[in-house]
């Protein structure tokens, strides 16, 4: 390394923790920040971590970060690792640019990526297949569409991270008939949570595939990797809990086509799902940042946080190859997914055990940095004890 530039990681959930580790293992100076003081990434031995203002308190967070940047000899690199932090950096980029380096596409591209209706419209223009999608504005629109859409259908938020705060992390809602669709939208529109209606892409979890890349300031891809879901949680509309690196040329080309149409810069991941009805890959979502399982890329030969560091410090490099068949496991959520698959007669205990072969990295566990995992174990044991105690109290009452 020609110079040691500090790295500021915004967000210490699993995604940010993996960034902290990837940079720390490379010998870089890392500072981690999050407004949620109970995130397990605070326990990582890599870097120095502190509680920050909420990204929605933009003025406070800008002042907080700039104050810390003034104590650094070089302009730090910002790594926003959640949609909320990406929104913050994008909307305040002109204030932050004199103090920080970061890799983001334009404000317009970030806005499109975070708004599903806009993203699906642009994808269609770029000849990237999308599920049939409608965006109702009123309840009358919903009642009209309810008579013509094909079921099962899916209700998805236009802006995902705001939706998840209200609906407990659910990424989408399945509806099987018109009355349910209208009923859900009565609540959604009353809560001023804009949403769209989309035809369901039929197929198991293994039909999901991600195209993940890093693009330099000229829009050139410096690394591209594909990974498929083996399981996710929640099972129907969730986040990958067991992922595997794969080679999928068709999906890779679709992902690159959409990235190019958006003049992409920095890291991003695009998820597709193959529809069992017609065999076509269809767009699910785009994440304008590093994704939760990017640690899988690191152990497969592509260290995306380090690639971003090298790019932003004038040492850009390209990584063309990675190992296929390597697996990543979310050690606390995957058992829930496996249990749900078992209840649906889609997985046995033996098959679950066999599926863990090839796991080389985890959401939280790392032998060189065990504290976040151990904190998670204590957290889950404490929740279990409270649940058991509550059940006993209820029984006694």
C-alpha beads as a LAMMPS data file, in Angstrom:
LAMMPS data file: protein, C-alpha beads

397 atoms
396 bonds

1 atom types
1 bond types

-500.0 500.0 xlo xhi
-500.0 500.0 ylo yhi
-500.0 500.0 zlo zhi

Masses

1 110.0

Atoms # bond

1 1 1 0.000 0.000 0.000
2 1 1 1.385 3.436 -0.920
3 1 1 -0.540 5.202 1.837
4 1 1 -2.606 4.290 4.864
5 1 1 -5.978 5.996 4.461
6 1 1 -8.494 5.559 7.316
7 1 1 -11.730 3.702 6.579
8 1 1 -15.052 4.813 8.118
9 1 1 -17.636 1.986 8.056
10 1 1 -21.207 3.238 8.470
11 1 1 -23.324 0.437 9.922
12 1 1 -22.213 -2.509 12.067
13 1 1 -24.871 -5.083 11.190
14 1 1 -23.581 -8.268 9.480
15 1 1 -22.762 -6.350 6.280
16 1 1 -20.710 -3.711 8.049
17 1 1 -19.039 -6.297 10.277
18 1 1 -17.809 -8.133 7.179
19 1 1 -16.449 -4.833 5.802
20 1 1 -14.638 -4.113 9.078
21 1 1 -13.069 -7.582 9.021
22 1 1 -12.087 -7.464 5.335
23 1 1 -10.326 -4.123 5.818
24 1 1 -8.835 -4.936 9.210
25 1 1 -7.341 -8.188 7.979
26 1 1 -5.683 -6.193 5.203
27 1 1 -3.888 -4.098 7.812
28 1 1 -5.954 -0.943 7.280
29 1 1 -7.107 1.539 9.924
30 1 1 -10.837 1.038 10.507
31 1 1 -13.447 3.051 12.411
32 1 1 -16.968 1.647 12.665
33 1 1 -20.092 3.672 13.433
34 1 1 -23.737 2.829 13.998
35 1 1 -26.729 4.501 15.655
36 1 1 -27.918 1.117 16.949
37 1 1 -25.650 0.416 19.886
38 1 1 -26.635 -3.260 20.161
39 1 1 -25.214 -4.320 16.770
40 1 1 -22.762 -7.194 17.192
41 1 1 -20.183 -5.488 14.975
42 1 1 -19.330 -3.219 17.905
43 1 1 -17.575 -6.251 19.445
44 1 1 -15.152 -6.799 16.566
45 1 1 -11.469 -6.583 17.447
46 1 1 -10.813 -5.018 14.049
47 1 1 -11.039 -1.257 14.328
48 1 1 -12.340 1.290 16.804
49 1 1 -16.113 1.676 16.999
50 1 1 -18.488 4.338 18.310
51 1 1 -22.208 5.108 18.476
52 1 1 -23.226 7.719 15.901
53 1 1 -26.323 9.850 15.295
54 1 1 -29.114 8.284 13.240
55 1 1 -28.664 8.711 9.465
56 1 1 -32.024 10.490 9.369
57 1 1 -30.513 13.166 11.658
58 1 1 -28.375 14.255 8.720
59 1 1 -26.950 17.486 10.100
60 1 1 -25.900 15.796 13.335
61 1 1 -24.310 12.861 11.531
62 1 1 -22.447 15.113 9.084
63 1 1 -21.014 17.116 11.993
64 1 1 -20.162 13.915 13.883
65 1 1 -18.269 12.369 10.946
66 1 1 -16.515 15.574 9.861
67 1 1 -15.288 16.147 13.402
68 1 1 -13.648 12.732 13.388
69 1 1 -12.278 13.196 9.878
70 1 1 -10.476 16.343 11.010
71 1 1 -8.343 14.195 13.312
72 1 1 -7.156 12.045 10.376
73 1 1 -4.050 12.839 8.349
74 1 1 -5.745 11.639 5.135
75 1 1 -9.325 12.016 3.869
76 1 1 -11.071 8.846 5.095
77 1 1 -12.997 6.483 2.845
78 1 1 -16.699 6.083 3.646
79 1 1 -18.343 2.657 3.417
80 1 1 -22.140 3.024 3.837
81 1 1 -23.438 -0.511 4.448
82 1 1 -27.220 -0.054 4.705
83 1 1 -29.848 1.647 2.552
84 1 1 -30.333 4.303 5.231
85 1 1 -26.617 5.149 5.282
86 1 1 -26.410 5.076 1.459
87 1 1 -29.316 7.539 1.335
88 1 1 -27.555 9.760 3.870
89 1 1 -24.245 9.815 1.977
90 1 1 -25.931 10.340 -1.388
91 1 1 -28.137 13.201 -0.201
92 1 1 -25.253 14.927 1.636
93 1 1 -22.475 14.133 -0.835
94 1 1 -21.604 17.753 -1.601
95 1 1 -21.102 18.520 2.089
96 1 1 -19.148 15.304 2.671
97 1 1 -16.912 15.356 -0.430
98 1 1 -14.360 17.871 0.927
99 1 1 -13.792 15.607 3.929
100 1 1 -14.245 12.044 2.611
101 1 1 -13.796 9.724 -0.353
102 1 1 -16.611 7.384 -1.330
103 1 1 -17.787 5.321 -4.290
104 1 1 -21.400 5.976 -5.232
105 1 1 -23.292 6.391 -8.487
106 1 1 -25.136 9.652 -9.159
107 1 1 -27.942 10.885 -6.911
108 1 1 -30.389 9.929 -9.667
109 1 1 -29.061 6.364 -9.900
110 1 1 -29.165 5.922 -6.115
111 1 1 -32.753 7.199 -6.046
112 1 1 -33.744 4.772 -8.796
113 1 1 -32.046 1.867 -7.029
114 1 1 -33.941 2.623 -3.818
115 1 1 -37.318 3.008 -5.544
116 1 1 -38.571 -0.270 -6.967
117 1 1 -41.074 1.256 -9.391
118 1 1 -38.392 3.449 -10.959
119 1 1 -35.922 0.571 -11.009
120 1 1 -38.321 -1.809 -12.771
121 1 1 -39.184 0.884 -15.335
122 1 1 -35.521 1.502 -16.146
123 1 1 -34.824 -2.235 -16.294
124 1 1 -37.609 -2.707 -18.838
125 1 1 -36.099 0.044 -20.987
126 1 1 -32.738 -1.750 -20.764
127 1 1 -34.335 -5.058 -21.905
128 1 1 -33.855 -6.708 -18.524
129 1 1 -36.860 -8.989 -17.808
130 1 1 -39.082 -7.915 -14.903
131 1 1 -42.229 -9.466 -13.425
132 1 1 -45.542 -7.874 -14.427
133 1 1 -45.759 -4.814 -12.141
134 1 1 -48.462 -2.250 -11.282
135 1 1 -48.119 0.791 -9.016
136 1 1 -51.525 1.881 -7.658
137 1 1 -51.885 5.388 -6.274
138 1 1 -55.332 5.112 -4.704
139 1 1 -57.616 2.481 -3.238
140 1 1 -59.809 2.761 -6.336
141 1 1 -56.744 1.796 -8.401
142 1 1 -56.244 -1.229 -6.144
143 1 1 -59.886 -2.333 -6.465
144 1 1 -59.642 -2.081 -10.254
145 1 1 -56.340 -3.973 -10.420
146 1 1 -57.573 -6.616 -7.992
147 1 1 -59.952 -7.915 -10.654
148 1 1 -57.322 -8.257 -13.371
149 1 1 -54.000 -9.224 -11.753
150 1 1 -53.037 -12.886 -11.736
151 1 1 -52.765 -14.631 -8.363
152 1 1 -50.751 -15.382 -6.369
153 1 1 -49.437 -11.836 -6.391
154 1 1 -46.893 -9.969 -4.292
155 1 1 -47.077 -6.582 -2.577
156 1 1 -43.677 -4.896 -2.420
157 1 1 -42.624 -1.547 -0.972
158 1 1 -41.343 1.201 -3.207
159 1 1 -38.742 2.097 -0.557
160 1 1 -37.614 -1.054 1.227
161 1 1 -35.799 0.175 4.354
162 1 1 -38.718 2.391 5.441
163 1 1 -41.171 -0.471 4.900
164 1 1 -39.136 -2.926 6.977
165 1 1 -39.249 -0.598 9.962
166 1 1 -43.068 -0.950 9.953
167 1 1 -43.539 -4.541 8.807
168 1 1 -40.920 -6.243 10.992
169 1 1 -38.386 -6.950 8.312
170 1 1 -40.727 -8.605 5.779
171 1 1 -39.563 -7.765 2.258
172 1 1 -42.913 -8.521 0.606
173 1 1 -46.442 -9.794 1.271
174 1 1 -48.023 -12.628 -0.685
175 1 1 -51.720 -12.352 -1.542
176 1 1 -53.784 -15.140 -3.092
177 1 1 -57.075 -13.374 -3.822
178 1 1 -58.609 -9.954 -4.498
179 1 1 -60.107 -9.373 -1.010
180 1 1 -56.710 -9.841 0.642
181 1 1 -55.072 -7.466 -1.831
182 1 1 -57.610 -4.723 -1.122
183 1 1 -57.449 -5.296 2.634
184 1 1 -53.673 -4.977 2.730
185 1 1 -53.690 -1.810 0.655
186 1 1 -56.270 -0.205 2.942
187 1 1 -53.653 -0.443 5.697
188 1 1 -50.664 0.368 3.470
189 1 1 -52.167 3.518 1.956
190 1 1 -53.450 4.690 5.344
191 1 1 -49.889 4.360 6.659
192 1 1 -48.581 6.309 3.639
193 1 1 -46.314 3.430 2.655
194 1 1 -46.243 3.462 -1.172
195 1 1 -46.208 -0.043 -2.627
196 1 1 -46.560 -1.920 -5.882
197 1 1 -48.307 -5.095 -7.005
198 1 1 -46.278 -7.698 -8.833
199 1 1 -46.850 -11.146 -10.256
200 1 1 -45.163 -13.876 -8.230
201 1 1 -42.006 -15.352 -9.719
202 1 1 -42.570 -19.055 -9.148
203 1 1 -39.754 -21.288 -7.948
204 1 1 -37.759 -22.470 -4.927
205 1 1 -35.091 -20.509 -3.058
206 1 1 -32.410 -22.061 -5.278
207 1 1 -33.834 -20.162 -8.272
208 1 1 -32.426 -16.915 -6.827
209 1 1 -29.079 -15.662 -8.120
210 1 1 -27.157 -12.458 -7.352
211 1 1 -24.799 -10.569 -9.640
212 1 1 -22.432 -8.534 -7.481
213 1 1 -19.889 -6.063 -8.774
214 1 1 -17.576 -3.161 -8.094
215 1 1 -17.312 -0.389 -10.705
216 1 1 -14.599 2.274 -10.798
217 1 1 -15.053 5.981 -11.466
218 1 1 -15.236 5.345 -15.218
219 1 1 -17.915 2.689 -14.809
220 1 1 -15.551 -0.180 -15.582
221 1 1 -16.217 -3.409 -13.659
222 1 1 -13.228 -4.248 -11.457
223 1 1 -14.788 -7.437 -10.085
224 1 1 -18.003 -9.360 -10.792
225 1 1 -19.167 -12.450 -8.924
226 1 1 -22.344 -14.557 -9.006
227 1 1 -23.842 -16.336 -6.020
228 1 1 -27.057 -18.251 -5.617
229 1 1 -29.336 -18.734 -2.675
230 1 1 -29.728 -22.223 -1.302
231 1 1 -32.043 -21.060 1.480
232 1 1 -33.462 -17.759 2.671
233 1 1 -35.476 -16.504 5.651
234 1 1 -38.341 -15.800 5.649
235 1 1 -38.635 -18.656 3.180
236 1 1 -40.937 -16.958 0.671
237 1 1 -39.516 -13.418 0.638
238 1 1 -36.338 -13.149 2.620
239 1 1 -32.605 -12.689 2.851
240 1 1 -30.190 -15.465 1.926
241 1 1 -29.149 -17.640 4.856
242 1 1 -27.084 -20.182 2.889
243 1 1 -25.363 -18.870 -0.244
244 1 1 -22.982 -20.415 -2.762
245 1 1 -20.693 -18.931 -5.403
246 1 1 -21.658 -20.057 -8.919
247 1 1 -20.868 -19.316 -12.566
248 1 1 -23.999 -18.083 -14.383
249 1 1 -23.062 -16.309 -17.632
250 1 1 -26.662 -15.422 -18.581
251 1 1 -27.425 -13.823 -15.217
252 1 1 -24.054 -12.073 -15.188
253 1 1 -24.796 -10.451 -18.529
254 1 1 -28.261 -9.326 -17.407
255 1 1 -26.767 -7.789 -14.263
256 1 1 -24.048 -5.968 -16.182
257 1 1 -26.635 -4.679 -18.643
258 1 1 -28.637 -3.085 -15.828
259 1 1 -25.548 -1.725 -14.055
260 1 1 -24.431 -0.085 -17.299
261 1 1 -27.891 1.360 -17.943
262 1 1 -27.652 3.055 -14.540
263 1 1 -24.087 4.334 -15.113
264 1 1 -23.101 2.489 -11.960
265 1 1 -20.178 3.430 -9.718
266 1 1 -18.954 1.635 -6.608
267 1 1 -20.326 -1.639 -5.197
268 1 1 -23.763 -3.092 -5.874
269 1 1 -25.690 -6.330 -6.158
270 1 1 -28.640 -7.277 -8.349
271 1 1 -30.866 -10.247 -7.547
272 1 1 -32.693 -12.274 -10.180
273 1 1 -35.006 -15.259 -9.893
274 1 1 -35.668 -17.857 -12.581
275 1 1 -39.420 -18.305 -13.126
276 1 1 -40.322 -21.993 -13.305
277 1 1 -43.257 -21.170 -15.579
278 1 1 -41.214 -19.826 -18.498
279 1 1 -37.581 -20.447 -17.485
280 1 1 -36.673 -16.740 -17.688
281 1 1 -34.537 -14.849 -15.191
282 1 1 -36.508 -11.890 -13.784
283 1 1 -35.300 -8.912 -11.774
284 1 1 -36.066 -8.953 -8.048
285 1 1 -34.072 -6.064 -6.565
286 1 1 -30.901 -3.985 -6.660
287 1 1 -28.824 -3.088 -3.595
288 1 1 -26.745 0.120 -4.064
289 1 1 -24.033 -1.019 -1.646
290 1 1 -22.147 -4.034 -0.409
291 1 1 -24.556 -6.859 0.331
292 1 1 -24.904 -8.938 3.501
293 1 1 -23.006 -11.969 2.160
294 1 1 -20.051 -10.137 0.597
295 1 1 -17.755 -12.030 3.004
296 1 1 -18.420 -14.998 0.711
297 1 1 -16.765 -13.078 -2.125
298 1 1 -13.738 -12.395 0.074
299 1 1 -13.044 -16.082 0.804
300 1 1 -13.705 -16.889 -2.871
301 1 1 -10.993 -14.516 -4.079
302 1 1 -12.684 -11.103 -4.381
303 1 1 -12.230 -8.701 -1.458
304 1 1 -14.712 -5.984 -2.430
305 1 1 -13.977 -3.549 0.447
306 1 1 -10.261 -3.751 -0.364
307 1 1 -10.965 -3.240 -4.079
308 1 1 -12.873 -0.082 -3.176
309 1 1 -9.974 1.091 -1.003
310 1 1 -7.467 0.522 -3.803
311 1 1 -9.672 2.279 -6.341
312 1 1 -10.209 5.363 -4.185
313 1 1 -6.515 5.637 -3.310
314 1 1 -5.358 5.519 -6.922
315 1 1 -4.306 1.876 -6.864
316 1 1 -7.185 0.381 -8.856
317 1 1 -6.879 -3.290 -9.737
318 1 1 -9.093 -5.843 -11.470
319 1 1 -9.921 -9.333 -10.195
320 1 1 -11.286 -11.607 -12.924
321 1 1 -11.618 -15.010 -11.269
322 1 1 -13.144 -16.533 -8.154
323 1 1 -13.731 -19.992 -6.733
324 1 1 -17.163 -21.512 -7.405
325 1 1 -18.890 -23.848 -4.955
326 1 1 -17.858 -21.944 -1.813
327 1 1 -20.650 -21.418 0.744
328 1 1 -21.615 -18.737 3.310
329 1 1 -23.900 -19.447 6.270
330 1 1 -26.025 -17.247 8.515
331 1 1 -25.618 -19.429 11.564
332 1 1 -28.622 -18.045 13.476
333 1 1 -31.207 -17.557 10.704
334 1 1 -30.498 -20.617 8.581
335 1 1 -31.813 -23.088 11.207
336 1 1 -35.120 -21.187 11.090
337 1 1 -35.198 -21.459 7.307
338 1 1 -34.317 -25.152 7.472
339 1 1 -37.102 -25.747 10.001
340 1 1 -39.643 -24.006 7.766
341 1 1 -38.461 -26.049 4.773
342 1 1 -38.826 -29.205 6.873
343 1 1 -42.417 -28.292 7.843
344 1 1 -43.153 -27.966 4.120
345 1 1 -41.624 -31.411 3.516
346 1 1 -38.950 -29.766 1.390
347 1 1 -35.924 -30.657 3.555
348 1 1 -34.836 -33.401 5.950
349 1 1 -32.396 -33.060 8.826
350 1 1 -29.923 -35.185 6.874
351 1 1 -30.239 -32.971 3.804
352 1 1 -29.757 -29.887 5.955
353 1 1 -26.537 -31.281 7.392
354 1 1 -25.285 -32.234 3.940
355 1 1 -26.052 -28.733 2.619
356 1 1 -23.582 -27.250 5.111
357 1 1 -20.697 -28.966 3.368
358 1 1 -18.582 -26.349 1.652
359 1 1 -19.336 -23.579 4.161
360 1 1 -16.167 -21.513 4.515
361 1 1 -17.444 -18.304 6.081
362 1 1 -20.280 -17.126 8.308
363 1 1 -22.404 -14.085 9.053
364 1 1 -20.922 -13.687 12.531
365 1 1 -18.480 -16.465 13.406
366 1 1 -14.806 -15.928 12.580
367 1 1 -11.977 -17.769 14.390
368 1 1 -9.802 -14.632 14.305
369 1 1 -12.621 -12.405 15.614
370 1 1 -14.979 -14.488 17.812
371 1 1 -16.455 -11.741 20.024
372 1 1 -19.391 -10.738 17.738
373 1 1 -20.520 -14.365 17.495
374 1 1 -20.213 -14.925 21.243
375 1 1 -22.221 -11.751 21.888
376 1 1 -24.923 -13.094 19.560
377 1 1 -24.972 -16.408 21.431
378 1 1 -25.468 -14.583 24.740
379 1 1 -28.200 -12.452 23.170
380 1 1 -30.133 -15.443 21.852
381 1 1 -29.744 -17.386 25.105
382 1 1 -31.079 -14.389 27.014
383 1 1 -34.085 -14.162 24.694
384 1 1 -34.719 -17.890 25.108
385 1 1 -34.621 -17.607 28.899
386 1 1 -37.082 -14.699 28.841
387 1 1 -39.378 -16.653 26.508
388 1 1 -39.296 -19.712 28.785
389 1 1 -39.852 -17.582 31.880
390 1 1 -42.781 -15.841 30.199
391 1 1 -44.299 -19.170 29.239
392 1 1 -44.005 -20.465 32.796
393 1 1 -45.583 -17.285 34.185
394 1 1 -48.431 -17.642 31.739
395 1 1 -48.918 -21.278 32.749
396 1 1 -48.958 -20.391 36.432
397 1 1 -51.455 -17.610 35.835

Bonds

1 1 1 2
2 1 2 3
3 1 3 4
4 1 4 5
5 1 5 6
6 1 6 7
7 1 7 8
8 1 8 9
9 1 9 10
10 1 10 11
11 1 11 12
12 1 12 13
13 1 13 14
14 1 14 15
15 1 15 16
16 1 16 17
17 1 17 18
18 1 18 19
19 1 19 20
20 1 20 21
21 1 21 22
22 1 22 23
23 1 23 24
24 1 24 25
25 1 25 26
26 1 26 27
27 1 27 28
28 1 28 29
29 1 29 30
30 1 30 31
31 1 31 32
32 1 32 33
33 1 33 34
34 1 34 35
35 1 35 36
36 1 36 37
37 1 37 38
38 1 38 39
39 1 39 40
40 1 40 41
41 1 41 42
42 1 42 43
43 1 43 44
44 1 44 45
45 1 45 46
46 1 46 47
47 1 47 48
48 1 48 49
49 1 49 50
50 1 50 51
51 1 51 52
52 1 52 53
53 1 53 54
54 1 54 55
55 1 55 56
56 1 56 57
57 1 57 58
58 1 58 59
59 1 59 60
60 1 60 61
61 1 61 62
62 1 62 63
63 1 63 64
64 1 64 65
65 1 65 66
66 1 66 67
67 1 67 68
68 1 68 69
69 1 69 70
70 1 70 71
71 1 71 72
72 1 72 73
73 1 73 74
74 1 74 75
75 1 75 76
76 1 76 77
77 1 77 78
78 1 78 79
79 1 79 80
80 1 80 81
81 1 81 82
82 1 82 83
83 1 83 84
84 1 84 85
85 1 85 86
86 1 86 87
87 1 87 88
88 1 88 89
89 1 89 90
90 1 90 91
91 1 91 92
92 1 92 93
93 1 93 94
94 1 94 95
95 1 95 96
96 1 96 97
97 1 97 98
98 1 98 99
99 1 99 100
100 1 100 101
101 1 101 102
102 1 102 103
103 1 103 104
104 1 104 105
105 1 105 106
106 1 106 107
107 1 107 108
108 1 108 109
109 1 109 110
110 1 110 111
111 1 111 112
112 1 112 113
113 1 113 114
114 1 114 115
115 1 115 116
116 1 116 117
117 1 117 118
118 1 118 119
119 1 119 120
120 1 120 121
121 1 121 122
122 1 122 123
123 1 123 124
124 1 124 125
125 1 125 126
126 1 126 127
127 1 127 128
128 1 128 129
129 1 129 130
130 1 130 131
131 1 131 132
132 1 132 133
133 1 133 134
134 1 134 135
135 1 135 136
136 1 136 137
137 1 137 138
138 1 138 139
139 1 139 140
140 1 140 141
141 1 141 142
142 1 142 143
143 1 143 144
144 1 144 145
145 1 145 146
146 1 146 147
147 1 147 148
148 1 148 149
149 1 149 150
150 1 150 151
151 1 151 152
152 1 152 153
153 1 153 154
154 1 154 155
155 1 155 156
156 1 156 157
157 1 157 158
158 1 158 159
159 1 159 160
160 1 160 161
161 1 161 162
162 1 162 163
163 1 163 164
164 1 164 165
165 1 165 166
166 1 166 167
167 1 167 168
168 1 168 169
169 1 169 170
170 1 170 171
171 1 171 172
172 1 172 173
173 1 173 174
174 1 174 175
175 1 175 176
176 1 176 177
177 1 177 178
178 1 178 179
179 1 179 180
180 1 180 181
181 1 181 182
182 1 182 183
183 1 183 184
184 1 184 185
185 1 185 186
186 1 186 187
187 1 187 188
188 1 188 189
189 1 189 190
190 1 190 191
191 1 191 192
192 1 192 193
193 1 193 194
194 1 194 195
195 1 195 196
196 1 196 197
197 1 197 198
198 1 198 199
199 1 199 200
200 1 200 201
201 1 201 202
202 1 202 203
203 1 203 204
204 1 204 205
205 1 205 206
206 1 206 207
207 1 207 208
208 1 208 209
209 1 209 210
210 1 210 211
211 1 211 212
212 1 212 213
213 1 213 214
214 1 214 215
215 1 215 216
216 1 216 217
217 1 217 218
218 1 218 219
219 1 219 220
220 1 220 221
221 1 221 222
222 1 222 223
223 1 223 224
224 1 224 225
225 1 225 226
226 1 226 227
227 1 227 228
228 1 228 229
229 1 229 230
230 1 230 231
231 1 231 232
232 1 232 233
233 1 233 234
234 1 234 235
235 1 235 236
236 1 236 237
237 1 237 238
238 1 238 239
239 1 239 240
240 1 240 241
241 1 241 242
242 1 242 243
243 1 243 244
244 1 244 245
245 1 245 246
246 1 246 247
247 1 247 248
248 1 248 249
249 1 249 250
250 1 250 251
251 1 251 252
252 1 252 253
253 1 253 254
254 1 254 255
255 1 255 256
256 1 256 257
257 1 257 258
258 1 258 259
259 1 259 260
260 1 260 261
261 1 261 262
262 1 262 263
263 1 263 264
264 1 264 265
265 1 265 266
266 1 266 267
267 1 267 268
268 1 268 269
269 1 269 270
270 1 270 271
271 1 271 272
272 1 272 273
273 1 273 274
274 1 274 275
275 1 275 276
276 1 276 277
277 1 277 278
278 1 278 279
279 1 279 280
280 1 280 281
281 1 281 282
282 1 282 283
283 1 283 284
284 1 284 285
285 1 285 286
286 1 286 287
287 1 287 288
288 1 288 289
289 1 289 290
290 1 290 291
291 1 291 292
292 1 292 293
293 1 293 294
294 1 294 295
295 1 295 296
296 1 296 297
297 1 297 298
298 1 298 299
299 1 299 300
300 1 300 301
301 1 301 302
302 1 302 303
303 1 303 304
304 1 304 305
305 1 305 306
306 1 306 307
307 1 307 308
308 1 308 309
309 1 309 310
310 1 310 311
311 1 311 312
312 1 312 313
313 1 313 314
314 1 314 315
315 1 315 316
316 1 316 317
317 1 317 318
318 1 318 319
319 1 319 320
320 1 320 321
321 1 321 322
322 1 322 323
323 1 323 324
324 1 324 325
325 1 325 326
326 1 326 327
327 1 327 328
328 1 328 329
329 1 329 330
330 1 330 331
331 1 331 332
332 1 332 333
333 1 333 334
334 1 334 335
335 1 335 336
336 1 336 337
337 1 337 338
338 1 338 339
339 1 339 340
340 1 340 341
341 1 341 342
342 1 342 343
343 1 343 344
344 1 344 345
345 1 345 346
346 1 346 347
347 1 347 348
348 1 348 349
349 1 349 350
350 1 350 351
351 1 351 352
352 1 352 353
353 1 353 354
354 1 354 355
355 1 355 356
356 1 356 357
357 1 357 358
358 1 358 359
359 1 359 360
360 1 360 361
361 1 361 362
362 1 362 363
363 1 363 364
364 1 364 365
365 1 365 366
366 1 366 367
367 1 367 368
368 1 368 369
369 1 369 370
370 1 370 371
371 1 371 372
372 1 372 373
373 1 373 374
374 1 374 375
375 1 375 376
376 1 376 377
377 1 377 378
378 1 378 379
379 1 379 380
380 1 380 381
381 1 381 382
382 1 382 383
383 1 383 384
384 1 384 385
385 1 385 386
386 1 386 387
387 1 387 388
388 1 388 389
389 1 389 390
390 1 390 391
391 1 391 392
392 1 392 393
393 1 393 394
394 1 394 395
395 1 395 396
396 1 396 397
